[in-house]
Structure formats: C-alpha cells, structure tokens
C-alpha cells in the first residue's frame, strides 16, 4: 500500500508505476482505493461510476476498470458537500460535517470497502492499495476508511511517499510516522522520497538521517520528471495546467468553470503536438483561441449562471461569430442550448437558467443518472450516413436529458452501437456531445483540427501513447536513472567510438578497467534542463536485454569508449556517411551537433568559439556553444548525456561534445575526431 505525508505527494503516480511493474513481471495486479474524492470520474463497462485515478491504474495493470477498485467516490457539489457514489451508484448528497460526523454511516461505508477489497483479492494478486491525503490526520483517525485502517484490515506492507520538492521532507516523514499508533507504525516498511531534483547521490546522508529518526529505511528516491505524461485527477494538477496562448499551435481555450469536472477529457490535447490547450475564464483569452471548449461541470446551472454574469458566455458567442470553433462536452454541451431546467431542484435551487443559445435544444435535470460506456460511429451531423462500424469509444455520466426545439431536424454527433444518437452537430465549428473521452479518438481529433493546421502526419494514437508512458514510468521508478552518453561514429570496419571522455569511478575519479563490457541502447525518459551552476541531464533507462546490445566495449580511456558495433540497418539502425576533418581544418565559426533528446537524432546549430590544438586534455580541444533556439529551450544547451554528440562543420565531422561548463550550460568542450579515431585504429 502507498500512503502519503500530504495530498499530491505522488501516491497515485507511484501506485500506477507499481501496477505496471507487477504486470511487466508476470503478476496479475489490480489497484484499490477505498475512498476517492474527485470530479473526474469514469463509467465502467458495467455502467458504474468510479474515480479516474483507479482507471489509470487499471490501464497500467492491463485490466478493465471495475467499481470494486474504488467503492466510495465523493464528488464535491459545493465547498461543503458532495455527492456520494457507492459501488458505482449515487446514494445521495451529504455535507462534510455529516459525512465525517455520522459514525454509523462511515462504518457502513468501510464495510462496503472491505467487501470490494475481498472481491478484488479473490481475482487478482497483488492488490495495490492507495491511501488518501495524509496518513496522520489524527482528528479523523477513528473515521478513516482509506488509510491505515484499510492497511490494517488488508495486512498490507505500507510505504510512505513524501514530496521533497515542496520542502520540509524530514519533518513531514518524521511527524507522519511518529503520530501513528504502534500497530499502524509496524506496517510501514519503507519511505519513498518523491520528486527529487538534481543528483540523487547527494541525498545519501538524508536517507540515513530519516532512518535514524524513524527506524524506517528509505527504500527509494524517485527523481522529478516532466516528460512522462500520466493522467492526474487531483485538483492540484489542474492548477498546474497551462494557462497561456502559444504562437504556431492550434490554441484551445478550455473554459475554467468553478466546478469543472472530467478535465481529463483534454489530456489528449496536451500530448498531441498540434494543439496548445489552456484553461481560462478570461473573456479576452477565450476570444483569442482557435477553439473554445465548454467542459463538464458538477454544478451545471450554477456554473452557467456564473459565466453569463462574468462575460464568458458572451465571449464564447463572439468567438463563434468571428469564425472560431466552439464545442461542449457533457455539462458544457447542456450549456450551449437555449435553456437549462431543474424544476425539482436536483442539482440547484435555480429552477431555470438561460443557455448560451448556440444549439437549438433544452436540457432538463432528472433524478436518474446515466452512466454508460459506448462504442460509436462519428457521423458529424450527417443524418444519412450509415453507421457500419463503431470503432470509437466514449462514456456518459450525466443527470440531464436534452431535447431539440420543436421543428429542429436531428443532426447527431455520433450514432451509438445500442441504436441511440448523441449530441448535436450544427457544423464543423459548433457542436456538443455527452460523450466523455470523445476527443481520445483520432477520427474526432483530426476533425477538430481540420482547417487549422497543415500538418499531414499520421493520426495521433492516444491509446498507444498511454501504453508507452506507463512503461516509461515503470522504468523510471523501477531503477535509479542511469548515466547515458552518445555514440559518435562507426568506421568502415565496424568499430565505434563514443562519449569522447572515459568512464571513471565516481569515488576515486580513476578510469575503470572495462573488460567484456557491452554497449546498450538507452531509452531517454526525461530532460533535466541545465542552468547556471546546475548542469542539466538526459535521464535515461537501460533495459539489460540482449536485444538492446549495440556492441562490445573493448577499450575505455580518457578519450572515450571503443569497441565493435554489431547492429545493422536490418536492426533499425540508421547511420549517415560523412567525411572526417583533420584538426587543422576546424575553424572558429558556425557548426552544428547531432544529438537525440527524444529518441530521434536531429541537427542543432552551434558555434565554435575557441580552438586549442595543444591542450593537455585532448578532450578539451575546442569550445563549442549551442545557439539553436529549440535545443536551448528544451535542455538549456549541453547536458550530461550529450557527451559523444558529433560536431559537424562544412559537412565534415570534426569532433564530439565532451563536457558542459557548469557556469554556462549553453557551452562546453569538445574533442577532435582524429583523437578518437586513433583508438579505433588500435582495435583494427
């Protein structure tokens, strides 16, 4: 079980990582969180509702989500109250005071959580449990159904996750463990330090201090990452979302509603390079966008009234009239009609609120909640289009029924596999749908981008992307990140040179005597951007599998590592033939480097600033400065991992990058290529 010192410590992400790790290692894992609080929910294949964090974890496990994984879901409706979802079905609304104050109510919910856990335990092994918030809210301990009471019931080995990035990690870890009862403390098997920035080895003393203070070992230090994209449902994640317009992209303004729900619908826009989504309730920023999206809401009438009062609704209408695209999902779709009615005060004390008026429809809030997964054909208003295949997927979670105004001809967005029709498609610039996850489908996403981009690349496969991210996350957490470098060249005899400097012992700084070593292909997992006084790094993972071996390591000296390259074009390796420059040909002036920061080798602009033909360290023979704006933005310049990157001048390879300047991340040293080639000639 993974519990935390606080909210947003990273429990859900760590849990997701271990779900994928167990799957990779041949187990049959399943996630479990007794109680979750979130406005981001999901409809299971059985028609139940659950929190999306456990959906993500189920995907990492490779299994279908089930409400047993999250038997109690609280969906806030106001600042003081929530709708309670039990085993996938709504059972009523309750204030926080009543929820935490009625002991019998909490005990019944705990019993239901225990039953759900037992059902999972019968089908899966292991069950990977997650806590909620802090484990040391002592005023709520006796009414807890998620943290240590659940751990005690399950007999779970429990690991405490602490966020070092926010500071105070020693106090938070010590205090969290000290406030536990003895039987609870006995379950804590280790501490995981999460979101560590910089050199992990520098925290060795910190690990010992924590163990001395608590008697619990630090079993892992997880480096901070930004380039692994895992869906997050916490409201804190929403606060970290982009909120700015960006030139050169399809800008998508997502209206920031007070009770926005299922903002995970738009994660795909963050990962598809064509789009720049940003969240805003500023009318001017809304009108600047190419596309405006009205998202779902847990308090649709109240949020509709708010955007009518603050000018956002008018801005949306003006955006549409000026040629921008406007779409609505679920509650946002309801808002786009002429009015929204709630005569029975199910959701609000407001009996009716005028809509934005972009779609010819009326919505009435009803007591029955629709929770349903659907396969659908995207027909985009073409009523005569035959729905022969239902290749797209989405899901519904709503308590309203929408009907067209008298005399309006149906123009559905989608035809569902069960025979129903969904949404209204006015035209390519104005439509709405009840289907959450509709944008995850390439067909729909490409239609959304139509007319706004010249990009002719193949459709973005979001499902494949997510699978790749789960594997990257597992690799990141499974093992410490490993130092990586760059292959510089392969000669005509099949010998290679790499790094441009030797591999040394971290403690003694002496060159390692490497015999029978192997050169492995590395996977770049993240970029730690360099800055003044703080060299950056390409953080990577090496899977020690024979299929990833690129060659042998037969020589390690001050000018690099050398050996026999064993891969071919048939193995997916592409090499570029290039002439070699003598050091006398190297000139001060424009040059370029070849490097990979995302799995693809690209050429980036640089300048040779200084040349020293006789430097005592041959791997410091010239000074190179990165001038390429794209590379500077991504890495800050030269980072650890760029060592060995070929340096090109006048269409010849002149050398390789070897070091970065600590006080100027844009610049570093290089080695002449002829000083590297001498070593492969020895091997020949």
N, C-alpha and C positions, 0 to 999 in steps of 0.2 A: 504494500500500500504506500502511496506517495501523499504526504501531507505537507503543509506549508507553515512558515513563520508568519505569513501575511497573504492577502489577496494578491494575485498577479506575480507570485514568486516564480511561476513557471511549472506548477504541478501538472497542468493539463498537457503541456508540451512534453515533459519528462514521461508522463504516463503514455502518451502517444508513441514516443520513441521506444519504450519497452514493449508495447504491444507489437510493434513491427519487429523488434529484435527477437522476441519469442517466436513470432511467425517464421522469421528467417531461419531460426534454429530448430524448426521442425515441431514446435509445440502447437497447441490449439487454444490460443488465448482469447479472452473476452474482457472488455472494460466494464467497470461498475462504479457508479457514484450514486449513493443512496438519495441524496437531495441536491438538486442544482437550482440556481436562480438565474434566469436569463430570459431575454426577449427574443433570442434566436432559437427557434425550435424547428422540428422536423417531423414529418409524417412517416411512420413506418409502413412496411408492406401490409401489415395487419390493420392499418388505419388508426394507430395510436400516436400520441404526441410525446416527444422527448427532446431533451436539450441537444444542441448540435455538437457540443464538445465530445459527447459519447458517440455520436455518429462518426465524427472524425476518427476517434479511437477504434471504432468498429471497422472502418475502412482500412486502417493500418493493420488490423488483425486479419483482414481479408474475409470478413463475415458480414452478414446482413444485420443492420441495426434492429434492436428489439427494446421495447419499453422496460424490460427487466434490467437493462443496463442503466436506467435512470428512472426508478419507480416514482419518485416525487420530484415534480418540477414546479417551481414558483415563477409566475410571470407577472412582474410588477405592473399594476394598473394605475397606481398613484404613488406618491412619495412614501405613503404609509401602509399601502395594502397591495395584495397580489391575488391573482387567480391561482388556485391550486389544481394541478394536474396530477392525478393518482393513477398509476398503471396505464397511462396514456389517455385518460379521460378526465374532463373537467368536473370537479366536485363542488365548486363554489368559490366565492371570494372571501378573503379574510384579512383583517388588519394585522400588522406585525405584532401589535400588543396581544391580540387574541391568539395568533399562531404560536408565539413563544410562551404565552401565559397559560393556555389551557393544557394542563399536563396530560389529561386523558387523550386529547387529540394527538399530541406528539407521540405518545406511546403506541397508539393505533397505527400511525404512520411508520413508526420504527418496526413494528411487527410486519407491516406490508413490505418494508425494505428488506427485512430478513428473509421473508418468503421469496422475494425476487432474487436475492443473492443465492439462496439454496437452489432455485431452479437453474440459475446460470452454472453453479458449481457442478450440477449433475451432467451438464452438457460440454463444459469447457475446462481446460486446465493449461495454465493457471488463470484464475480470475484476477485481473489487475485493478485494484481499488484506488480510488482517488478521494481525498478529503476536500474540504471547502474552507476558504479563508484561512484563519489562524487556528492552530490546534489548542491555543491557550486562552480562549475566551471563557475564563473561569465562571463568569456570571451566568453563562448559558450551558455549562458542562452537563448538568443533570437532564437537560432537554435536548442534548446533542443527538442527532441520528446519523451524522455523516462522518465525523472524525474518529476520535479514539473509542467511543462506544462501539462503533461499527468495526473498528480494528480488533477490539477485544472479542466481539462476537465471532468474527471470522478467524481469530487467531493469526492475524496477518503479520508477517515481517514488515515493519514500517520504517520508511525512510523520510527524513525531514528535509525539505527543499527550502533553501534560503537564497534570497536575491541579493548578491553582493553589490550590484550596480547602484542600488538606491542608498547604500551606506548602512552602517550600524549592524553589520552581519554578526559580530561577536556577541553583542548584547541580545540580538533577536534570537540567535541559536541558543545561547545560554538560558535566557529567560523562558523561551518556549519549553525547553526540556525541564527546567527547574520547577515550573508550575504544574507539571504533570503529577498525577498520583503514582505511587510506586509500581502498581500493576500496569499502568499505561507506559511508564518510562521503560519498563522491561521489554516492551515491544519494539522500541526504537533501536534498530540495528545499525543505522548509519546516517550520516549527514551528507547531503549533496549541495555543494556551493554552485549556484547557477549564475549565469550572465557575467562571467569573469572577463574583464578586458585586459589585454596585454599578455605577458609571459607567465603562463600558469606555474612554471617552476618557482617563481618568486613568492608563491603562497605556501611553500613547504613549511615555513615556520608558523604561519597562520593555522595550518592543519593541525600541527602539534599542540598549539595553544587551545584550540577548540576541544581536542581530545582530552587534554589535561583538565580543562574546566568542566566538561560534561561526562567524561568517561565513555563517550561515544565516538567512534572513528569517523573521520571524513573519508567517505568511500569514493568520492568523485568531485572533480572541479570541472564544470562544463563551461567552455568559452562562450562568450557573447557571439551571437550570429545575427546577420541581417539578410543574408542571401538564400536562406532556406525558407520557403513560403508554406507555412502551415496555418490553416484557418484558426482564428481565435474568436471566441464568442464574448469574452469579457468586455464590459463597458469601457474599461481602461484601454482596450485595444482600439475602440472607436475614437478615443481622444487622441490616439497616435496616428490616425489616418491622415492622408494628405488633404490639405485644405486650400491648395493654390492651383491656379491656371498655369498651363505649360505650353509654350510655343512648339509647333511641329508635331503635336499629337491631336487625336480626337479627344477634345475635352468634354468630360461628362460630369455635370453638376448633379450630385445626389442631395436632395433636399434634406437638411438636417432637422428632423422632427424631434420634439421633446421626448416622445415615447416611440422612437423609431424601433422597429423590430425586423429581425432577419436581414440585417445589413450584410450578412454573409452571402446574400444573393449576388453581391457585387464584387466578391473577391476575384472572380474570373477577369474582371476588367483591370485589376491590378497586375495580373500576370500576363495578359495579352499585350504585347508591346505596342499595339496600335493605339491604345487608349490611355488617357490620363484622368482617372476618376478623382473627384474631390468633393468633400462634404461641406455644405454651406447653407446658411439661412439668410445670406445677404442678397437682396434683390439684384444689385448690380453684378455680382459674381454669377448669379443664375443666368442672367441675360447674356453674359459673355460666352457661355458654354455652347458647344455644338449640339449637345444632347442634354436634356433635363430629365431626371428620373425622380418620380414620386415613389418612395419606398413604402413598405408596410408600416403599420402603427398598431400598438396595443390599445390606444385610445383615439380611434379614428376621428370621431366627431370633435373631440376637444382639440386635436391637432389641426383639423380642418379649420375650425374657428380661429385658431391662433394664426395660421398662415394667411387667412383672409384679413385679419386685423393688422398684421405686420408688413403687408405689402408683398409678401412672397407669392401669393396666389396671382396677383396682378402681373408680377414679373414673369410668371410661368406662361400666362396668356400672351403677354407681349413677345416672349421668346418664340412661341409657336407662330404668331402672326408675322414675325420677322424671318421666318424660314427655318427655325431650329426644330429639332426633333424633341417630342415630349412623350414619355411613356410612363405608365403607372403599374406597379406590382401590388396585388392584394389590396391593402388599405389605400394605397396610392391610386389604384385603379378605381376604387369606390369614390375617392375624392374628385376624380375627373368628370363625374357625371353632373347632372343638374341639381340634385339634392341627395342628402343622406338622412334617413329617418330612423329614429329609435323610440317609438311610441311607448314601449314597455320599460324604458329606462334600464335596459340590459347592460349597456356599456357606459351610459352617460345620463346626466339629468337633463340634457338638451334633447327635446323631442324631435327637432329637425334643424339641420344646418344646410344652407345653400351650398352647392358644389361649385367647382371651378367652371363647369359648363363647357368643357371641350368635347365630351362624349354624350350622346343622346340617351341617357339612362338614369334610373333611380335605384338606390340601394336601400333596403330595409334590414335593420339588425334583427336577428332572430335568435331564439334560445339554443337551437340545435347547432352544434359546432361541426363543421365539415373538416375532417382530417383524412386525407386520401392521397395515395400515390397514383400517378397516372403516366401511361405512355400516350404520346400524342403525335399527330401529324401537324406540322406548322403550315397552315393554309393562308395566312396573312390576308384575310378578308375575301379570298376567292371562294365564294359560296359554292360554285360549281366544281371546284377542284375535288377530285376523288381522293379520299384518304386510303390509299392502298397499303401504305406502310406506316407503322407507328414507331419510328426509330428514336424519337426524342423522349426525354423524361423530365418530370417535374412533380411537385406535390402541392396540395392545397391545405391551408389551415385558416379558416375564416368562419365568422358567425353572421354573415350577411348574405342576402340573396339579391342579385342585381337583375333588373328587368328593363327592357328597352321602352322608350317612349312610344305611345300609340302611333302607328303608321311607319315606324322605323324598320327598315329591312336589316335582318341579321347579317353581320359581317364578322364572323368569328376569327379570333387569332389562331385558335387551334381546334382540331377535332380530336376528341379523346377516344381511346380504344373502347371504352364502355358505351359509346354512342352519344355522349353529351358533347356540347360545344362550349368553348371557353372564350371569354373576353370579347372585346370589340376592336376591330381594326379599321379606323377611319381612313388611314392611308399610311404610307411609309414614315410619315412624320408625326403621327398621332395614334397611339393605341394603348390598350391596357389589358392586363390578364390577372387571374387569380393564382397562376402557377408560380410558386417559388422555384428557384433553380432553372427557370426558363432560359436564362442567359448562358447557362453552362453548356448549352447545346450549340455546336459550331454553326449549324444552319441559321439559327436565330441570331447569333452573334455577328455573323457575316452580313445578314440583312440589316442589322443595326448600324454597321459600319458603311453600308452601301452609300456611295455618293460623297463620302467624307474622306476617303483615302485612296491612294493609287497603289497601295500595297497589294501585290498579286501573289503573296506567299500562300502556302497551303493552309487550310483551316486549322485554327488552334485547337488542339486536343486536350481539353482541360482534365479529363479523367487520367490520361497518360501522364500529364504533368504532375498531378497529385501523387500518383504512384511513385514517380521519380523523387518527389520531395520527401515522402515517407522513408524511402531508402536512404536518402541523404541525411535525414535527421537521425536515423538509426546508426548510421556510420559515424555521425558527429558525436553522439552520446556514448556509443559502444566503446570507443577507444579515444585516447588522447589524440589531438590533432598532431600530424607528423610533418616534420620539415620536408619540403619538396624543392626541387630545382628544375631547370630546363635543359633538355637535350639540345646541344648546339649544332652538331653536324654528324653525318655518317659519310665515310670516304668510300672510294670505289672498291675497296677490299672488304667492306662491311664492318670496318672498325669505327667506333663512335668516340666523340668527346663531349663532355657535359660539365656544367657548373662553372668552369673557369677558375675555381679555387678548390682546395681539398676539403675532405670531411675530417673534422678534428674531434677529439674527446672534449666534452663540454666542461669538464673539471680541470684537465691539465693543459688544454689547448694543443696537445700533440696530435699529429696526423695519425689516424687509425690505420693499422695494417690490415687491409681488407683482402681476404683470400676466398675464392669461390663465392663471391658475392653475386647478387642478381640486381638488375635494373628493372624496376616495376613501373607500370603505368599508374599514375595517381589521378584521383578524382578531386577537382577543386570544389570545395564546399562553401567557402565564403572568402570575402576580401576584407581584411582589416586595414583601412585606409591609413597611409602614412601622413605624418605632420612633423613640424619642427620639434626635435627632441624625442620623437616617438616613431621609429621606423615601422612601416606597415608590414603586412604579411599576406601571402596567399595561403590560406589554411586549407589543408587537403587531407585526404584519407587514402591509405594504400591498403587494398584488399590483397592479402598474400595468397594469391591463387595462381597456379601455373599458367592459366590463360592470360594473366596480366603481365607476365615476364616479357620484357622487351629485349633484354640482352644480359651478358655476363659483366661482372666488374672484375677486371684483372689488374688494375693499377689505380692507386689513389695517391696523388702528390699535390704539391702546392698550386699546381695549375689546373686541377680538375680531376675528374674520374674518367677512366677509359676502359674499353673492352670491346667485345664482339656484339654487334647488333643482329638479332636473329629474326626480327619480324620482316614481313614483306608487304607489298601492295595488297596481296590477297587477304592479309590480316587487317585491312582497313587503314594502313599507314601510308600517308602521302608525304613524299619528300620533294623538295624543289632543288633542281640542279643549279649550281651557282659557281662563278669563278672566285678564286681566292686572291686577295690583295696582299702584297708584301707590306711590311710596316712603313716603308718609305713612301708608299702611296697614300697613306692616311693623311688627311688634311683637316685643319680646323674649319668647321662649317657644317652645312646640313648633312644629316644622316637619318637613319631610321633603325628601329629594333623590331624583331619578330618575337611576339610572346602570346601566351594564352592566359586569359584571366577568367574565361567562362567555358573552356572546353574547345574553343575554336581559335586557331592561330591567325592573328591579324598583324598588320604592319602599322607601326605608330611613328610619328615624326619625332626627331630628336636633333640635337646639335652636339658636335664635338667641340668642346671648349678649350681643351689643353692636351698637348701631347708630350710625353716624356719617354724618349727612346731608351733611356738608360736607368730607369727607376729600379731600385734594389729589389722591389717586389714586382715581379713580371706581371702579376695580375692587377697591377695599378698603373698601367702604361698610358692610359689616357682618361680624361674626364669627360663624361657624357651627361647631357642634360635633356630630360624629356620636355618637349614643347607641345606635344599633341594634347589638345583640349579634352578629348574623350578619355584618354588614359589618365590624365591628371585628375579629372573629375571622379573616375572610378577608383583609382588607387593612391592618388597623391603624387605619383611619379614612379620611382623604383621602389619595389618592396621585396622583402625576403620571399624567395620563390622565383624571382626573375633571374637569379644567378644562372648564367649559361645562355640567356637570350641572345640570339645572333644580332650583331650590329652590322648594318648594311650601309655602304657608301658607294655611289657611282656604279650601282648594280653589281658590286662585289662584296663578299663577306670579309669584313676587316677585323672582326674580333667578337667578343662576347661581354656582356654585363657581368660584373663580379661582386660589387659592393654598393651599398647605398650610403650617402652621407647622413649622419644622424641629425645634423642641424639643418639640412636642406634635402627633404625627401624627393625633390624633383631631380636630383643629381647623384652621381656615383662614379665609380671607377669601372674600367674595362681592361681586358687582356687582348693583346694582338693575337689574331687567329694563328699566325705561324708558330707562336709559342705553344699553342695547344696541339697543332698538327705534328710537331716533333715527337709527341708522346705516342700517337697512334702509329707513327713510323717505326717506333721501337717494337710495338706489338707485331707489326708485319714482318 
